[in-house]
Amino acid sequence: MLDNSPTLDKASLVRYASQLGLDVKRFASDLDSGKYRSAVEKDKALAVSLDLYNTPTLFINGRKVVGNRPYDYVNRIVQEELSRAGK
């Protein structure tokens, strides 16, 4: 999904669902019905409140890590936070 963002129109979403091996008929039906609209809107509101506008964004012990970072970068932050916590 990250590689395809921001191409998130309905046709693209259905194609991605198919590529992932999902039940495309059910996926399209749920998408059309708005069954999960309130959950998505709630998640969007949370993202806005946390100033999340980039994917991926991680929080490591409250530290915001934005973007697709290499393992060593993320591991360094985890180790720093573990040290601060006395572990």
C-alpha positions, -999 to +999 in steps of 0.1 A: +000+000+000+028+024+008+043+019-026+010+028-042+000+058-021-016+082-029-033+062-057-062+052-034-093+056-056-119+028-055-106+009-086-071+009-072-082-002-038-102-031-053-071-040-074-049-040-043-075-062-025-073-087-053-035-086-053-035-093-015-058-123-020-088-107-002-124-116-009-128-088-035-166-091-037-169-086+001-142-058+001-160-039-026-194-044-009-180-031+024-164-002+007-196+007-011-218+003+020-197+026+041-197-001+068-163+011+082-166+048+075-170+058+111-139+038+121-119+053+093-130+088+102-121+082+139-086+070+127-083+101+105-092+124+134-066+107+156-039+110+129-047+147+126-045+152+163-011+135+164+002+155+134+006+124+113+009+133+076+035+108+065+036+071+062+051+053+079+053+071+112+063+053+143+063+063+180+090+048+201+084+056+237+068+088+226+095+098+201+081+103+166+100+086+138+088+098+104+095+080+071+108+047+060+139+045+081+165+017+080+166-009+107+198+005+122+182+039+126+151+026+143+172+002+165+194+030+177+163+049+189+149+018+206+183+013+223+184+050+234+149+047+249+157+014+266+188+031+282+167+060+294+143+036+309+172+019+328+168-014+310 
